[in-house]
Amino acid sequence: MHTLLIARLTRFTSFVALLGLGGVMYGCGSSDSGTPPNANPTGYYSQGSLSVSDGTITDNNALQAMVYNDRIIMMSAANNLLYDGTITSINQSSFSAIFTIYSNGQNPSTASATGTITQGSSVTGTLSGTGLGNGTFSLTYALSNNNPAAIARIATEGKGVGWQGFNGSMSGFGYTILNSGSLFWEDDGGGFFSQCVMNGTFVPVSGVNVYTINVTVTGCQDSAINGTNYSGLAATRSQTSTDDRLFFSVSNGSYSLYAEYQPF
């Protein structure tokens, strides 16, 4: 009888152990749903193309873009265009957005967009609107994101230079950036933003080559441009020397101020 009892206990212990092993295996499997995380498009996109259906713009490798949080801004300085967007949803690699489109800083129109994010590589999309808002775009993630934003990269204080706008709605408009990140008006070459004075602040975004900007605009010949609620994004690139181009773009829903800047 003693031998029979030991045999029964051994079989029972083995059965309990097997149940325990089965429970662990099932738990590990159920904790992994296999669903990919949502892509994060944050960063500077140094090359891009834009093609709109009305045939006025086919812009190859001249579209710059910055993305941070839900803000996506695409700028074609050569064609005086700014696409200031809000990303409304991201589902894994797919996204939706709404853009306000400015031509030469004014005349805003809107368009919706859908597309695909390949994190750390590209963003592509289709615009569903009219005119400048009907077409496609493609953006390439910049290697310069490996050198994250820092005020020291864009500050001109003590260097005897400033930033002068060319291409875009702020051509001829210049400013200086202090070592604190504060921006102030330097000179004005006239045009649509004649006599405008601008003050604001650049703040580096951690981990990528992007800056947030908030500015106040006063004194403009066209008083409708004046306001305290301009916000946007900026980034740098290197053309003939390190960080010798600054892409600046802010808007307030009615007007936008944007240009490619170079030292002067």
N, C-alpha and C positions, 0 to 999 in steps of 0.2 A: 504493500500500500504506500509505503514511503517513496518508493521509486516512481509509482504512478503519479503521486502528488507533485513530485519535482518536474516530471515531464509536462504535466498540465500547466504548471506555473511558467515553465520555459516558453511554451507555445503562447501563453497569454502575454508575456512580456514582449515577445517578438511582434505580436499583433499590435500592441500599443505603440511600439517604436515605429512600426510601419505607418500607422496613422499620423504620428507626429511628423515624420518625414514628408508624407503627402501634403500635410497642411502647410509646411514651409514652402514647398515647391509651388503650391497654388498661390500663396501669398506673394511670392516674388513675381509670378507671371501677371497677377492682377494689378500690381503697382506700376507696370509699364504699359501705358495705353498705346504707344507707338505713334502718337500724333506729334508731328514736328512743331516746334515753337513758332510764334509769329516772327517774321523777319524784322530787323531793325535797320531802317535806311539812313540813319543819322550820318552826316558827313558832307564833304565837299566833292562835287562831281566836276572834273576839269575838262571833260570833252563831252559834247552832246550834239545831237542833230534834231532839227525841227522841220517838219514839212506840213504845211497847211493846205487844205483842199482848194482855196481860191487862187492858188498859184503865186501869191505875192511873196511868200517866204519859202525858200528851201535852203536851210542854213546848215552846212556841214561842218562839224567840229568847231563851232563858234558859239555854242550854247553852254553857259556855265550854270551850275545849280548848287544850292545849299539846302540841307534838310536838318531840322532839329525839332524834337518833340513832334507835334502834328503840323509844323510849318514846312512847306516846300516852296522854294523860290527858284524859278528858272529865268535867266537873263540873257537876252541876245543884244549886247550893247551895240553891235554893228548895225542892227536893224531897229534900234530904239524900241525894244519890246521887253516888257516885264510880265511874267506869269507868276502871280503871288497866290499860292494855294494853301488849302487846309486839307490834310489827310483825314478823312472821316472814318475810315475803317481799314484794318489790316487783318487778313485771315490767312495765316501761314505766309505764303509768298504773294498772295493777291492783295491789291489795295484799291481803294476808291478815294477820290479827292474832288474838291471844288476849287476852281481857279478864278481869280479876278485878273483880267488881262488889261494892261496899260500900254498905249502906244504913245511914245514920246512924253510919258509922264502923266497922261490924262486920258479922257474918253474911255473910262473903264467899261468892259463887257465881261460876261461870265461864261464859264463852260465847265461841265463835269468831265471827269476822267476816270478810267479804270486801267489797271496795268499789273505788272509783275515786278517784284523786288527780288534780286539775287544779292543777298547780303554781302557787303564788301566787294561787290563786282559791278552791278548795274541796276538801273531802274528803267523800264520801258512802259509806255502808256499810249492810250488812244484818247483824244479829246473829242467830246460829243457836244459841239455847239455850232456856231455859224462863223463864217469868215476866218479870223485869226484863231478862233476857238474850235476849228474842225480840222483834225489832222492827227499826226503821230509825233512822238518824241522818244529819244533814246539817250540815256545818260550813263557815263562811265565813271566809276568810283576812282578818286585820285589817290595816287601813291603818297601824296603829301599829307594824307590823314595820319600817316605814321609819324609825322612831326606835328604834334597837336598845337592848337592855337595858343599864343602867348602875347601879351601886350608888347613885350620887347621886340617882337617881330614887326609890329606896325607903328610903334611910337616914333614920332619925328622930333620930339623935344630935344634940344641941344645938338641936333644933327645939321642944322642949317638948311633943312629941306621941309617941304610939305607934300601933300597929295593933291594932284591936279587932275580933274576929270576930263576924259575924252571918250567919245562914243557913249551914247545914252542920253537921258534927259538932263543930266547935270554937266554936260560938256562945258568946260571953262570954269566950273565952280571948284574952288579949292578949300582945303582945311588942313589944320595941324592936329595931331593926336598927341596928347601929353603922356608922360610916363605913368600916370594914374589911369589911363584909358579914356580920359575925357577928350571930347572933340570940340573944337571951336572954329568958327568961320575964319577963313584966311583971305580970300579975295573972290571977286565975282566977275566973270567975263560977259555977263549980260544974258540975253536970250529969255526963254520962258520963265526962268527963275531969277530974273533981274532984281537986284537989291536985296535978295533974301539973305538972312543971317541965320546960321544954324549952330546949335549947341547940343551936345549929347554925350553918350557913353557907350564904349565898346566893352563887352564882357566875353572872355574866352569860354568856349564850350569844352568841357573836359574830354580829352581823349581823341579829338578830331580837329581838323583844320577849319573850324567854323567859329564865328563870333556872333553874338546877339547885339543888336543896336536899338537904342531908343533915343529919339531926337526931338527937339523943339525947333520950330521954324517961325521966325518973326521978320517983320520989315519988308516983306515981298511987295513988289509993285502991284501984283495981283493978290489982294488981301485974302482971297479965298484959299490960297495955298497955305497961309499961316495956320499953325496948330501945334498942339503939345502931344498929340497922340500918334506920331509916326513911329513905327517899329519895323524891324526886319533882320536880315542876316548879312554877313560878309565873309569873305575868304580871301586868301592870297595865293598867288602862284609865282613861279620864277620864270622869267623870259630870258633876259640877258644877264641878270644877277639874282641873288637870292631874295625872294619876296619883293620883287620890283613891280608887281601888279597887285592891286587891291580891288576886289569886286564888292561894291557897296550897293545895297538895295533896301529901301524902306518905303512904306506906303501907309495910307490911312483910310482907304476905301474910296476916296475921291481923287487923290493925286498920289503919284509915286515919284521918288527921287532915287535915281540909280545911274550908275556909270562904272566904267572901268577906269581906275585911277593909276597914275604913275607919279614917281617923285618929280618935284620941280624945285 
